[in-house]
């Protein structure tokens, strides 16, 4: 019997986030990050885990440093928090067409596959949870489809599952990469198909209604084993926002279905 498929919940709505949310990203992110200090006691009281391995996958342009606060708390909650050890999540060359992005994704997925395989064997074949921020969530979602026996749970933070034109980054990245390909000639189908493929791994999608980079309309999934959780957060502070971390701790402590 084939694994149940996922669907995207946004329909045909691919509008980018509200401009006010985008312009306020840096200010809101700074405030949310600063709350980590004042919320230390509350975070320390969250449910402790069973020690299973968890890999934190950074977003576009990020590296292991961008996930350091989350890994710190994962260790405090008794998980084996692991960096991805793959450097900065950014292509070496220009991404002027979606085909280039697909090639980059496949290249990174092959490296993540090796990282998962190595850790899986190192941990006596214990399934691994994956937490992915933005583009890192795309990788986590794809790995859950490809290696369900090795992946215990997926948690994504502000991940653009739908058409990437529904992000504030679309036009910015086109400009930075000097892309001359018109939007109607950009093939985003492969991006959407990669995210909505069949799988059985329990998945929690954490998204923000005020995300200034990824529109909430493309940040949710629907289907079996899917839990969409709304948390108010800027996109830039998803892996540093204590409100998001509370949800992560809650989800990881849940018994598997």
C-alpha positions in Angstrom: 0.0 0.0 0.0 1.5 3.4 -0.9 2.2 5.9 1.8 -0.3 8.7 2.3 0.4 11.9 0.4 0.5 15.4 1.7 -1.2 18.4 0.1 -0.4 22.1 0.4 -3.1 24.1 2.2 -2.7 27.4 0.5 -4.6 26.6 -2.8 -3.6 29.1 -5.5 -2.8 32.0 -3.1 0.9 32.7 -3.6 1.1 36.3 -2.5 4.2 37.4 -0.5 3.8 38.5 3.1 2.5 41.9 4.1 5.0 44.6 3.5 4.7 45.8 7.1 5.7 42.4 8.4 8.7 42.3 6.1 9.9 45.7 7.0 9.6 44.9 10.7 11.6 41.7 10.6 14.8 42.9 12.1 13.2 44.8 14.9 10.9 41.9 15.9 13.7 39.4 15.6 16.0 41.3 17.9 13.2 41.6 20.5 12.4 37.9 20.3 16.0 36.8 20.6 16.4 39.0 23.7 13.6 37.1 25.4 15.8 34.0 25.6 17.5 35.4 28.7 14.3 36.4 30.6 12.5 33.1 29.7 15.4 30.9 30.8 13.7 29.5 33.9 10.5 28.7 31.9 12.4 26.9 29.2 14.4 24.9 31.7 11.1 23.5 33.1 9.9 22.1 29.8 9.5 18.3 29.3 12.7 16.3 29.1 13.3 13.9 26.3 14.5 10.3 25.9 18.0 11.2 24.6 17.4 10.3 21.0 19.4 12.1 18.3 18.1 15.4 16.7 19.8 17.2 13.8 19.2 20.9 13.4 19.2 22.0 9.8 19.7 25.8 9.1 17.9 28.0 6.6 19.1 29.5 3.4 22.4 31.3 4.1 22.6 29.9 7.6 25.2 27.6 9.2 25.4 25.6 12.5 25.9 28.9 14.4 22.4 30.0 13.5 21.0 26.9 15.2 23.2 27.1 18.3 20.6 28.4 20.7 18.1 25.7 19.7 20.8 23.0 20.0 21.7 24.3 23.5 18.1 23.9 24.7 17.8 20.5 23.0 20.7 19.3 25.1 19.2 20.8 28.2 16.0 18.9 27.5 18.0 15.6 27.3 18.3 15.1 23.5 21.4 14.3 21.6 21.5 17.6 19.7 23.6 17.4 16.5 24.8 20.1 14.1 24.5 19.4 10.4 28.3 19.9 9.8 27.8 20.9 6.2 28.9 24.5 6.4 26.8 27.4 5.1 23.6 26.6 3.4 24.2 28.6 0.3 25.2 27.7 -3.3 28.6 28.5 -4.6 27.3 30.0 -7.8 24.4 32.1 -9.0 20.8 30.8 -8.7 19.2 32.6 -11.7 16.6 29.9 -12.5 14.6 27.4 -10.4 16.5 24.6 -12.2 19.6 25.8 -10.5 17.9 25.8 -7.1 16.7 22.2 -7.7 20.2 21.2 -8.5 21.5 22.8 -5.3 18.8 21.1 -3.2 19.6 17.7 -4.6 23.3 18.3 -3.9 22.6 19.3 -0.3 20.1 16.4 0.2 22.8 13.9 -0.9 25.1 15.4 1.8 22.4 15.3 4.4 21.6 11.7 3.4 25.2 10.8 4.2 25.0 12.7 7.5 21.8 10.9 8.5 23.2 7.5 7.5 26.4 8.0 9.5 24.6 9.2 12.6 22.0 6.4 12.3 24.7 3.8 12.4 26.6 5.6 15.1 23.5 5.6 17.3 22.8 1.9 16.9 20.2 2.5 14.2 18.1 4.7 16.4 15.7 6.9 14.3 16.6 10.6 14.2 14.4 13.7 14.5 15.0 16.5 12.1 14.3 20.2 12.9 14.6 22.4 9.9 14.4 26.2 9.7 13.0 27.6 6.4 14.9 25.9 3.6 16.2 23.4 6.3 12.6 22.3 6.7 12.5 21.5 2.9 15.4 19.2 3.4 13.9 17.6 6.5 10.6 17.0 4.7 12.4 15.4 1.8 14.5 13.2 4.0 11.3 11.9 5.8 9.9 10.9 2.4 13.1 9.2 1.3 14.3 7.5 4.5 11.2 7.0 6.7 12.8 4.1 8.6 15.7 6.4 9.7 13.6 9.5 10.6 11.6 9.6 13.8 10.0 13.0 13.5 10.2 16.2 11.5 9.6 19.7 12.8 9.8 22.6 10.4 10.1 26.3 11.3 8.7 28.9 8.8 9.3 26.6 5.8 8.0 27.7 2.3 6.4 24.5 1.2 4.3 26.1 -1.6 5.3 28.2 -4.6 8.4 30.2 -3.6 6.9 33.3 -5.2 4.9 33.5 -2.0 8.1 34.7 -0.2 9.5 38.2 0.2 12.9 36.7 -0.7 11.8 35.8 -4.3 12.4 39.2 -5.9 15.4 40.0 -3.7 17.2 36.8 -4.7 16.3 37.3 -8.3 18.0 40.8 -8.1 21.0 39.5 -6.2 21.6 36.6 -8.6 21.0 38.9 -11.6 18.2 36.6 -13.0 16.6 37.7 -16.3 14.2 34.8 -16.5 10.6 36.0 -16.3 8.5 34.6 -13.4 6.1 32.8 -15.8 9.0 30.8 -17.2 10.3 29.7 -13.8 9.3 26.1 -13.1 8.3 25.9 -9.5 6.4 22.6 -9.9 9.4 20.5 -8.8 9.8 22.6 -5.6 6.1 22.0 -4.7 6.2 18.3 -5.6 9.3 17.7 -3.5 7.5 19.0 -0.5 4.2 17.3 -1.0 5.4 13.7 -1.7 4.2 10.6 0.1 5.5 9.8 3.6 4.5 8.4 7.0 6.8 10.2 9.4 5.0 12.4 12.0 5.5 16.0 10.9 4.9 19.3 12.8 4.7 22.5 10.8 5.4 25.6 12.9 4.5 28.7 11.0 3.8 32.4 11.9 0.9 34.5 10.8 3.2 37.5 10.9 6.2 36.0 9.2 7.8 38.7 7.1 9.7 36.4 4.7 7.4 33.4 4.1 3.7 34.0 3.6 1.5 31.8 5.9 -0.4 30.8 2.8 2.5 28.7 1.6 3.9 27.6 5.0 1.3 24.9 5.9 0.7 21.2 4.9 -2.3 19.0 5.1 -2.4 15.3 5.2 -2.0 12.3 7.5 0.5 12.7 10.4 0.6 16.5 9.9 0.2 19.0 12.7 0.2 22.7 11.8 1.0 25.0 14.8 0.7 28.7 14.6 3.2 30.7 16.7 3.8 34.5 16.4 7.4 34.9 15.3 9.5 36.8 12.9 11.1 34.6 10.3 14.6 35.7 11.2 14.2 34.5 14.9 12.4 31.2 14.4 15.2 29.2 15.9 15.8 31.7 18.7 12.2 32.6 19.7 11.4 31.1 23.1 7.7 30.7 22.2 8.8 28.5 19.2 11.2 26.6 21.4 8.4 25.8 23.8 6.4 24.2 21.0 9.5 22.3 19.8 10.0 20.8 23.3 6.3 19.9 23.5 6.3 18.1 20.2 9.6 16.2 20.7 8.3 14.9 24.1 5.1 13.5 22.5 4.8 9.7 22.2 5.0 8.4 18.7 1.7 7.4 17.1 
